[in-house]
Amino acid sequence: MAQATKESFEKAKAFNKFDEIYAPVLPGLKDIVMKHQDAITDAFYGALSNDPIAAKIVAGRVDQLKATHKVWMEELFNGTYGDAYFDRRYKIGETHVKAKIAPYFVEVITSFLRRAFAEILIKEDPAALQAALAILDLDALIIVGAYHEDRMRRMSEVTGMNQKLLETLMSFG
């Protein structure tokens, strides 16, 4: 099911030379970013709690979600971004889809985290900041891909059309 998103992920990594340029930089940033992890996560969930829709989604689960967020952040800086990484990130996307979290939140959350990481890493060097932003972009691509694939699956079920045919028809614009 995740094949189209997986292909996009691999193409995006190749296009940006992610594995050659950014992946080697990310493990060296882990300690720097994780020193600020609590502050970033607190600010992140504070912002979500101030949004009426997001507040309902996170209500009663903030501590659990903060722990999950910490694991997610640590994995951003592990230095390995292959199949296992993709599969974990895609599962996050599927979880968001099942919870009926609007894709809008993936975009605004990624934007929030880009700014938070930039604030920390701007003091390091441009390569550090570029690497952190590159991995956030890849994560957003995967998670949003799960939404796209879910929509295509549902459209296929409703129309009875093969998903490949639907993709082809949509490509004609």
Secondary structure in CASP SS format (residue, H / E / C, confidence):
PFRMAT SS
TARGET T0000
AUTHOR 0000-0000-0000
METHOD secondary structure of the structure
MODEL  1
M C 1.00
A C 1.00
Q H 1.00
A H 1.00
T H 1.00
K H 1.00
E H 1.00
S H 1.00
F H 1.00
E H 1.00
K H 1.00
A H 1.00
K H 1.00
A H 1.00
F H 1.00
N C 1.00
K C 1.00
F H 1.00
D H 1.00
E H 1.00
I H 1.00
Y C 1.00
A C 1.00
P C 1.00
V C 1.00
L H 1.00
P H 1.00
G H 1.00
L H 1.00
K H 1.00
D H 1.00
I H 1.00
V H 1.00
M H 1.00
K H 1.00
H C 1.00
Q H 1.00
D H 1.00
A H 1.00
I H 1.00
T H 1.00
D H 1.00
A H 1.00
F H 1.00
Y H 1.00
G H 1.00
A H 1.00
L H 1.00
S H 1.00
N H 1.00
D C 1.00
P H 1.00
I H 1.00
A H 1.00
A H 1.00
K H 1.00
I H 1.00
V H 1.00
A C 1.00
G C 1.00
R C 1.00
V H 1.00
D H 1.00
Q H 1.00
L H 1.00
K H 1.00
A H 1.00
T H 1.00
H H 1.00
K H 1.00
V H 1.00
W H 1.00
M H 1.00
E H 1.00
E H 1.00
L H 1.00
F C 1.00
N C 1.00
G C 1.00
T C 1.00
Y C 1.00
G C 1.00
D H 1.00
A H 1.00
Y H 1.00
F H 1.00
D H 1.00
R H 1.00
R H 1.00
Y H 1.00
K H 1.00
I H 1.00
G H 1.00
E H 1.00
T H 1.00
H H 1.00
V H 1.00
K H 1.00
A C 1.00
K C 1.00
I C 1.00
A C 1.00
P H 1.00
Y H 1.00
F H 1.00
V H 1.00
E H 1.00
V H 1.00
I H 1.00
T H 1.00
S H 1.00
F H 1.00
L H 1.00
R H 1.00
R H 1.00
A H 1.00
F H 1.00
A H 1.00
E H 1.00
I H 1.00
L H 1.00
I C 1.00
K C 1.00
E C 1.00
D C 1.00
P H 1.00
A H 1.00
A H 1.00
L H 1.00
Q H 1.00
A H 1.00
A H 1.00
L H 1.00
A H 1.00
I H 1.00
L H 1.00
D H 1.00
L H 1.00
D H 1.00
A H 1.00
L H 1.00
I H 1.00
I H 1.00
V H 1.00
G H 1.00
A H 1.00
Y H 1.00
H H 1.00
E H 1.00
D H 1.00
R H 1.00
M H 1.00
R H 1.00
R H 1.00
M H 1.00
S H 1.00
E H 1.00
V H 1.00
T H 1.00
G C 1.00
M C 1.00
N C 1.00
Q H 1.00
K H 1.00
L H 1.00
L H 1.00
E H 1.00
T H 1.00
L H 1.00
M H 1.00
S H 1.00
F C 1.00
G C 1.00
END
